[in-house]
């Protein structure tokens, strides 16, 4: 059975997003890379969350709705792996981001980056 994957995409400014065919905000480069990586690994992407115009430095992880949803679902064991394009998509605060990753790992979630491997 394929491992279940959540993907998190984030850009710091709304100017970094594109619009898809339905005029929905999209982060195509991160999405495409994560989907391709998951497929190569034999994983099943079951959910994708994106944060548009959310600074990983200025906004605390505790104030980011998508990250809190991911933590809630991790505690409920809804997925096996959190996949990001790069680890800085989780956050850019040196005093905070490693603890978010550690919390996920302690709850049985493997944390992977397309570009940097497993944390």
Secondary structure, 3 states (H helix, E strand, C coil): CCCEEEEEEEECCHHHCEECCCCCEECHHHHHHHHHHHHHHCCEEEEEEEEECCCCCCCCHHHCHHHHHHHHHHHCCCCCEEEECCHHHCCCCCCCHHHHHHHHHHCCCEEEECCCEEC
